[in-house]
Amino acid sequence: MQNRTQEYVQQARHFLRQYTEGLNVRDLRRLFDQDATHAYKVLTRDQDSTDEPEGPVRRFFHRAKIVFLGISYKLGPARRMLFVFCLFFAILGLISPPTFEFYSDQTRIELDFSPLWFLLSIGGLLWLLAVELVDRVRVRDELEVARKLQSDLLPDTSPVVPGYSFAHSYRTANEVGGDYYDFHTLADGRLAILMGDASGHGIAAGLLMAIANATLKTALDVDPAPEAVASLLNAALFRTGDRRAFMTLFYGLLEPRSGALTYICAGHPFPLLRRSGGQIEELGTGMLPLGLRREIEPHAQSAVVEEGDLLVLFTDGLPESVSGPDGDAFGFEKIKQLLATVGSPESVHDRILLAFDQHIGHEPLTDDLTLVVISRNG
């Protein structure tokens, strides 16, 4: 008997450890401040929350009403009715408990059915929660497939270019991201370096990124000149018909032997070219993102990557990430400071990401982050 009791205790402890794995105080605190605020905004964004009444009691009931309507209208008609009936019977059972009276041998017997009503209401709400979770799991599985397909569009290895070394990484804030980067070696030996950031977040940005990927591959085959590539991508994005569908782009065409780099920077954070002597140059003069206008007049610029130089490209998820709700952004100056010490692309890459992780702490990513470091060996 004692051995069986110890076995039950061990099973209970194992289940408790497994059930609470990954739980920490920080996540619990976020559940009641950041997550609660975000949930309220999402649930009430389609409801009229203006002209709130004065007084805490009236304001409470007003907000409770718009939250109830927000939850209700996010459900389908059948689930909406189940939700309303469950709440109605739960409240009715608490306010006016249903009873059944009968007499036996002149004795009055009264049965209280309010616990049964309450349990049925809770059971209905749990069933509603279960079917909603099933829908969420299905969507998550589909997003996982989309994430896998998207990751296949990004380079998993570095290009082999004699005299050059590479380090690169990609992080997404959601299951599907909108950042894009790629390396493509042309038939004449030149290396095409691409990095972009599609507008928006999640699946919409991912679809825009897929469109850009297909267009850029075609553009490189037709005419790899930076002006031609930018014009073709701009036309493809503009034809989507949605003015919110735009994309920043850095596209550089590198001649490995001479180090000559011809590039266009359209609305993208300026890449940093760290010279072997320590000077840092920004590659770009300012240009609108692609897809906002029907016609553009792109002008390519040029630079030379000398021996010992380091080229650092990134999306705005790096400099614009903040350390908290009211914190400071990571900033461009911080990136420049981290380039003060020379090193291999891997060491510089890891140094920047380590400082970034220390800056944001345990906060989740709010934007996709892509970082590419290229060096010309001395």
C-alpha positions as CSV (number, residue, x, y, z in Angstrom):
1,M,0.0,0.0,0.0
2,Q,2.8,2.4,0.9
3,N,4.7,1.6,-2.4
4,R,1.5,2.4,-4.4
5,T,1.0,5.6,-2.5
6,Q,4.6,6.7,-3.3
7,E,4.0,5.8,-6.9
8,Y,1.0,8.0,-7.0
9,V,2.9,10.8,-5.4
10,Q,5.7,10.5,-8.0
11,Q,3.2,10.5,-10.8
12,A,1.5,13.6,-9.4
13,R,4.8,15.4,-9.1
14,H,5.8,14.4,-12.7
15,F,2.5,15.6,-14.0
16,L,2.8,18.9,-12.1
17,R,6.3,19.5,-13.4
18,Q,5.2,18.7,-17.0
19,Y,2.1,20.8,-16.7
20,T,3.9,23.9,-15.3
21,E,7.0,23.6,-17.5
22,G,8.1,27.0,-18.7
23,L,5.9,28.9,-16.2
24,N,7.5,31.9,-14.6
25,V,6.4,35.0,-12.7
26,R,7.2,37.3,-15.7
27,D,4.7,35.5,-17.9
28,L,2.1,35.6,-15.1
29,R,2.6,39.3,-14.7
30,R,2.3,39.8,-18.5
31,L,-0.9,37.9,-18.5
32,F,-2.6,40.4,-16.3
33,D,-1.1,43.6,-17.7
34,Q,0.1,43.5,-21.3
35,D,-2.0,40.5,-22.5
36,A,-5.1,41.8,-20.8
37,T,-4.7,45.3,-22.3
38,H,-4.0,43.8,-25.8
39,A,-7.1,41.4,-25.4
40,Y,-9.3,44.3,-24.5
41,K,-8.2,46.4,-27.5
42,V,-8.7,43.4,-29.9
43,L,-12.1,42.5,-28.5
44,T,-13.5,46.0,-28.5
45,R,-11.9,47.4,-31.7
46,D,-15.1,46.9,-33.7
47,Q,-17.4,48.2,-30.9
48,D,-18.3,51.8,-30.1
49,S,-16.3,52.6,-27.0
50,T,-16.6,56.4,-27.3
51,D,-18.6,58.6,-24.9
52,E,-18.0,56.5,-21.8
53,P,-20.4,57.4,-19.0
54,E,-19.1,59.1,-15.9
55,G,-18.8,57.3,-12.6
56,P,-16.9,54.0,-11.9
57,V,-20.0,51.8,-11.7
58,R,-21.6,53.0,-15.0
59,R,-18.2,52.9,-16.7
60,F,-17.7,49.3,-15.5
61,F,-21.0,48.1,-16.9
62,H,-20.4,50.0,-20.2
63,R,-17.0,48.3,-20.7
64,A,-18.5,44.9,-19.7
65,K,-21.1,45.4,-22.3
66,I,-18.7,46.2,-25.2
67,V,-16.4,43.3,-24.1
68,F,-19.4,40.9,-24.1
69,L,-20.4,42.2,-27.6
70,G,-16.8,42.0,-28.8
71,I,-16.5,38.3,-27.7
72,S,-20.0,37.4,-29.1
73,Y,-19.4,38.9,-32.5
74,K,-16.0,37.1,-32.8
75,L,-17.9,33.8,-32.6
76,G,-20.0,32.1,-35.3
77,P,-23.8,32.3,-35.0
78,A,-24.2,28.8,-33.4
79,R,-21.3,29.3,-31.0
80,R,-22.6,32.8,-30.2
81,M,-26.0,31.3,-29.1
82,L,-24.3,28.7,-27.0
83,F,-22.2,31.4,-25.3
84,V,-25.3,33.5,-24.6
85,F,-27.4,30.5,-23.2
86,C,-24.5,29.4,-21.0
87,L,-24.2,32.8,-19.5
88,F,-27.9,33.3,-19.2
89,F,-28.5,30.0,-17.3
90,A,-25.4,30.5,-15.1
91,I,-26.7,34.0,-14.0
92,L,-30.3,32.7,-13.7
93,G,-29.1,29.9,-11.4
94,L,-27.3,32.3,-9.2
95,I,-30.0,35.0,-9.0
96,S,-33.1,32.8,-8.9
97,P,-32.2,29.2,-8.1
98,P,-34.6,26.7,-9.8
99,T,-36.3,24.4,-7.3
100,F,-38.7,21.5,-7.5
101,E,-41.2,20.8,-4.8
102,F,-43.1,17.5,-4.1
103,Y,-44.7,15.9,-1.0
104,S,-44.1,12.5,0.4
105,D,-46.2,11.3,3.4
106,Q,-47.3,14.8,4.0
107,T,-43.7,16.0,4.0
108,R,-42.7,18.8,1.8
109,I,-39.4,18.1,-0.1
110,E,-37.6,20.8,-2.0
111,L,-34.8,20.0,-4.5
112,D,-32.4,22.7,-5.5
113,F,-31.2,22.4,-9.1
114,S,-29.0,25.5,-9.2
115,P,-25.7,23.5,-8.9
116,L,-26.8,21.4,-11.9
117,W,-27.6,24.4,-13.9
118,F,-24.3,26.0,-13.0
119,L,-22.4,22.9,-14.0
120,L,-24.2,22.6,-17.3
121,S,-23.3,26.3,-18.0
122,I,-19.7,25.7,-17.1
123,G,-19.7,22.5,-19.3
124,G,-21.1,24.5,-22.2
125,L,-18.5,27.2,-21.9
126,L,-15.7,24.6,-21.7
127,W,-17.0,22.9,-24.8
128,L,-17.1,26.3,-26.5
129,L,-13.5,26.9,-25.4
130,A,-12.5,23.5,-26.7
131,V,-13.9,24.0,-30.2
132,E,-12.3,27.5,-30.4
133,L,-9.0,26.0,-29.4
134,V,-9.3,23.3,-32.1
135,D,-9.8,26.1,-34.6
136,R,-6.7,27.9,-33.3
137,V,-4.6,24.7,-33.5
138,R,-5.7,24.2,-37.1
139,V,-4.7,27.8,-37.9
140,R,-1.4,27.4,-36.1
141,D,-0.7,24.2,-38.1
142,E,-1.4,26.0,-41.3
143,L,0.9,28.9,-40.2
144,E,3.6,26.4,-39.4
145,V,3.4,25.1,-42.9
146,A,3.6,28.7,-44.2
147,R,6.5,29.4,-41.9
148,K,8.3,26.3,-43.3
149,L,7.7,27.3,-46.9
150,Q,8.9,30.8,-46.2
151,S,12.0,29.6,-44.5
152,D,12.8,27.6,-47.6
153,L,12.9,30.9,-49.5
154,L,15.7,32.2,-47.3
155,P,19.3,31.1,-47.6
156,D,20.4,28.3,-45.2
157,T,24.0,28.5,-46.2
158,S,26.4,31.3,-47.0
159,P,27.5,31.8,-50.6
160,V,31.0,30.7,-51.6
161,V,32.8,33.8,-52.8
162,P,36.7,33.7,-52.8
163,G,38.1,36.4,-50.5
164,Y,34.8,37.0,-48.6
165,S,33.2,35.7,-45.4
166,F,29.5,35.8,-44.4
167,A,27.4,35.6,-41.2
168,H,23.6,36.0,-41.3
169,S,20.5,35.2,-39.3
170,Y,16.7,35.8,-39.3
171,R,14.2,36.1,-36.5
172,T,10.4,36.4,-36.8
173,A,8.1,38.2,-34.4
174,N,5.2,36.0,-35.6
175,E,4.9,32.5,-37.2
176,V,5.3,34.1,-40.6
177,G,7.5,37.1,-41.1
178,G,7.9,39.9,-43.7
179,D,11.7,40.2,-43.7
180,Y,13.6,38.9,-46.8
181,Y,17.2,38.4,-47.7
182,D,19.1,36.4,-50.2
183,F,22.4,36.0,-52.0
184,H,22.5,35.1,-55.7
185,T,25.7,34.5,-57.7
186,L,25.3,35.6,-61.4
187,A,26.8,33.8,-64.3
188,D,29.5,36.5,-64.7
189,G,30.6,35.9,-61.1
190,R,29.0,39.0,-59.5
191,L,27.1,38.5,-56.3
192,A,23.6,40.0,-55.8
193,I,22.9,40.9,-52.2
194,L,19.2,41.5,-51.4
195,M,17.5,42.5,-48.2
196,G,13.9,43.7,-47.8
197,D,11.2,44.3,-45.3
198,A,7.5,43.9,-46.3
199,S,4.9,46.2,-44.8
200,G,2.8,44.8,-42.0
201,H,3.2,41.7,-39.9
202,G,2.2,38.1,-39.9
203,I,0.7,36.3,-42.9
204,A,0.0,39.5,-44.9
205,A,3.7,40.5,-44.8
206,G,4.6,36.9,-45.5
207,L,2.5,36.8,-48.7
208,L,4.1,40.1,-49.8
209,M,7.5,38.7,-49.2
210,A,6.7,35.6,-51.3
211,I,5.6,37.9,-54.2
212,A,8.9,39.9,-53.8
213,N,11.0,36.7,-53.8
214,A,9.5,35.5,-57.1
215,T,9.7,38.9,-58.7
216,L,13.3,39.4,-57.7
217,K,14.4,36.0,-59.0
218,T,12.8,36.9,-62.4
219,A,14.4,40.4,-62.3
220,L,17.9,39.0,-61.8
221,D,17.5,36.7,-64.8
222,V,16.1,39.5,-67.0
223,D,18.4,42.4,-66.0
224,P,20.4,42.4,-62.8
225,A,21.1,46.2,-62.9
226,P,19.9,47.8,-59.7
227,E,17.7,50.3,-61.5
228,A,16.0,47.5,-63.5
229,V,15.5,45.3,-60.5
230,A,14.0,48.0,-58.4
231,S,11.6,49.1,-61.2
232,L,10.3,45.6,-61.8
233,L,9.7,44.9,-58.1
234,N,8.0,48.3,-57.7
235,A,5.6,47.5,-60.6
236,A,4.8,44.1,-59.2
237,L,4.0,45.5,-55.7
238,F,2.0,48.4,-57.1
239,R,-0.1,46.0,-59.2
240,T,-1.4,44.3,-56.0
241,G,-3.8,47.3,-55.7
242,D,-3.4,47.7,-52.0
243,R,-1.5,50.9,-51.1
244,R,-0.5,49.3,-47.8
245,A,1.5,46.7,-49.8
246,F,4.9,48.1,-50.0
247,M,8.5,47.0,-49.3
248,T,11.8,48.4,-48.4
249,L,14.7,47.1,-50.3
250,F,18.5,47.1,-50.3
251,Y,19.9,45.6,-53.5
252,G,23.6,45.5,-54.1
253,L,25.6,44.1,-57.0
254,L,29.1,43.2,-55.8
255,E,32.1,42.5,-58.1
256,P,34.3,40.3,-55.9
257,R,37.6,40.9,-57.6
258,S,37.5,44.7,-57.4
259,G,35.1,45.0,-54.5
260,A,33.0,47.4,-56.5
261,L,29.4,47.6,-55.1
262,T,26.6,49.1,-57.1
263,Y,23.4,49.4,-55.0
264,I,20.0,50.9,-54.4
265,C,18.5,51.6,-51.0
266,A,14.8,52.1,-51.2
267,G,13.3,53.1,-47.9
268,H,15.6,50.6,-46.1
269,P,17.8,51.3,-43.1
270,F,21.2,52.3,-44.5
271,P,23.7,49.5,-44.4
272,L,27.0,50.3,-42.6
273,L,30.3,49.9,-44.3
274,R,33.1,49.7,-41.7
275,R,36.4,50.5,-43.2
276,S,39.5,48.7,-42.1
277,G,40.7,51.9,-40.4
278,G,37.6,52.1,-38.3
279,Q,35.6,54.7,-40.2
280,I,31.9,53.9,-40.8
281,E,30.0,54.9,-43.9
282,E,26.2,54.8,-44.5
283,L,25.2,53.4,-47.9
284,G,22.2,55.3,-49.0
285,T,20.8,58.8,-49.5
286,G,17.1,58.2,-49.0
287,M,14.3,56.9,-51.3
288,L,10.7,55.9,-50.9
289,P,9.9,52.2,-50.3
290,L,8.8,50.2,-53.4
291,G,5.1,49.8,-54.3
292,L,3.9,53.2,-53.2
293,R,4.0,54.9,-56.7
294,R,3.3,53.6,-60.1
295,E,6.4,55.1,-61.6
296,I,9.8,55.6,-59.9
297,E,13.1,56.9,-61.0
298,P,15.7,54.8,-59.1
299,H,19.3,56.0,-59.1
300,A,22.0,53.5,-58.3
301,Q,24.9,54.5,-56.1
302,S,28.4,52.9,-55.8
303,A,31.0,52.1,-53.2
304,V,34.1,50.0,-53.0
305,V,34.5,47.2,-50.4
306,E,38.3,47.2,-49.7
307,E,40.3,44.5,-48.1
308,G,39.6,44.4,-44.3
309,D,36.2,46.2,-44.7
310,L,33.0,45.0,-43.1
311,L,29.5,45.4,-44.6
312,V,26.6,45.2,-42.1
313,L,23.0,45.0,-43.3
314,F,19.9,44.8,-41.1
315,T,16.2,45.4,-41.1
316,D,14.5,48.0,-38.8
317,G,13.6,45.3,-36.3
318,L,17.2,45.8,-35.0
319,P,17.5,49.5,-34.4
320,E,13.9,50.2,-33.6
321,S,13.3,47.5,-30.9
322,V,12.8,49.0,-27.4
323,S,13.6,47.6,-24.0
324,G,10.1,47.9,-22.6
325,P,6.8,49.8,-23.0
326,D,8.5,53.2,-22.3
327,G,12.1,52.1,-23.0
328,D,14.7,53.4,-25.4
329,A,15.2,52.0,-28.9
330,F,18.4,50.0,-29.6
331,G,19.3,52.6,-32.1
332,F,21.7,53.1,-34.9
333,E,24.4,54.6,-32.7
334,K,24.5,51.4,-30.7
335,I,25.2,49.4,-33.8
336,K,28.0,51.7,-34.8
337,Q,29.5,51.4,-31.3
338,L,29.5,47.6,-31.6
339,L,31.5,47.9,-34.9
340,A,34.3,49.8,-33.2
341,T,36.0,46.5,-32.5
342,V,37.1,44.6,-35.5
343,G,36.5,40.9,-35.9
344,S,35.3,38.1,-38.1
345,P,31.7,38.3,-39.5
346,E,30.6,35.6,-37.0
347,S,32.0,37.5,-34.0
348,V,30.6,40.8,-35.1
349,H,27.2,39.2,-35.9
350,D,27.1,37.4,-32.5
351,R,28.2,40.6,-30.7
352,I,25.4,42.6,-32.1
353,L,22.8,40.0,-31.3
354,L,24.1,39.5,-27.8
355,A,23.8,43.3,-27.2
356,F,20.3,43.2,-28.7
357,D,19.2,40.4,-26.5
358,Q,20.5,42.2,-23.4
359,H,18.7,45.3,-24.5
360,I,15.2,43.9,-24.9
361,G,15.6,41.5,-22.0
362,H,12.7,39.0,-21.8
363,E,10.4,41.1,-23.9
364,P,9.1,39.3,-27.0
365,L,10.0,40.5,-30.5
366,T,7.6,43.1,-31.9
367,D,9.2,43.1,-35.4
368,D,11.1,40.7,-37.6
369,L,14.9,41.0,-37.4
370,T,17.4,40.2,-40.1
371,L,21.2,40.7,-39.8
372,V,23.8,40.1,-42.4
373,V,27.6,40.7,-41.9
374,I,30.0,40.4,-44.9
375,S,33.7,41.0,-44.7
376,R,36.4,41.2,-47.4
377,N,39.3,39.3,-46.1
378,G,42.6,41.3,-45.8
